[in-house]
Amino acid sequence: MTFLERTYVVAVVQGVMLTFGRLLRNFTLHLLHLLGFAKSTPATVSIQYPNERRVYPARYRGRHRLTLDQSGDIKCTSCFLCATACPARCIYIEAAEHDDGRVEKFPHRYEIDTLLCIYCGYCVEACPVDAIRMDTGLHPEVYAPDPRLFIEDKETLMQRSRLLEDLGPEALYQQHMKKMQDLEKFPFN
C-alpha cells in the first residue's frame, strides 16, 4: 500500500463525496416533489408508514397469539416449555386444574411482556401442541407510555386468534393499519 492508502485519506474523501452527493440528490428530489415536479421519480427507498404497506414475508414473526381448538378453548396445556425456551424470560404462566376431567391443566394466567420480548420465535418452536403462534402478519402494537399496557394477557392473545379466523389476514391488516393511522393523526387520544 502507498502512504496515502495507509492513511485512508483517499478512502475517507471518497466516502464523504459519496454521502454528500446522495444527500444533495435526495434533498433536490424532495424539493422538486414539494414544488410538484418529478413525481414519477421516488426520492427515497423508505416506506411511508402507516400510509404505505410493507409486504411481510410468510415467515414473518409478528404479534403473538394463542391458538384455539374446535370448541373455542385454548390449546395450551401449561407445560411451561415456551416460558422455559424464552431467552428474554417474558412469558409468565400460572397453571390451574381444569373442570373437565379429560383436560389435566390449563393456563389460568398467561402473559407476555412485549417490552421484554425479542420476537425470536423460540416459544413457537418449543410448543408441542401448537398453542402459540406469531403468524398474524402484524408488527407489535404501539401503546400509550404506560408499561403495564405492553403486558398482553391470555384473553388478548386468544382474541387475536378469533379475529384472524373471523376477518382473515387481509382485513385484520387493514384494521391494524387504520388503528395506526388514527394513532398518528391523534397521538394523545
C-alpha positions, 0 to 999 in steps of 0.5 A: 500500500502507498502512504496515502492508502495507509492513511485512508485519506483517499478512502475517507474523501471518497466516502464523504463525496459519496454521502454528500452527493446522495444527500444533495440528490435526495434533498433536490428530489424532495424539493422538486416533489414539494414544488410538484415536479418529478413525481414519477421519480421516488426520492427515497427507498423508505416506506411511508408508514402507516400510509404505505404497506410493507409486504411481510414475508410468510415467515414473518414473526409478528404479534403473538397469539394463542391458538384455539381448538374446535370448541373455542378453548385454548390449546395450551396445556401449561407445560411451561416449555415456551416460558422455559425456551424464552431467552428474554424470560417474558412469558409468565404462566400460572397453571390451574386444574381444569373442570373437565376431567379429560383436560389435566391443566390449563393456563389460568394466567398467561402473559407476555411482556412485549417490552421484554420480548425479542420476537425470536420465535423460540416459544413457537418452536418449543410448543408441542401442541401448537398453542402459540403462534406469531403468524398474524402478519402484524408488527407489535402494537404501539401503546400509550407510555404506560408499561403495564399496557405492553403486558398482553394477557391470555384473553388478548392473545386468544382474541387475536386468534378469533379475529384472524379466523373471523376477518382473515389476514387481509382485513385484520391488516387493514384494521391494524393499519387504520388503528395506526393511522388514527394513532398518528393523526391523534397521538394523545387520544 
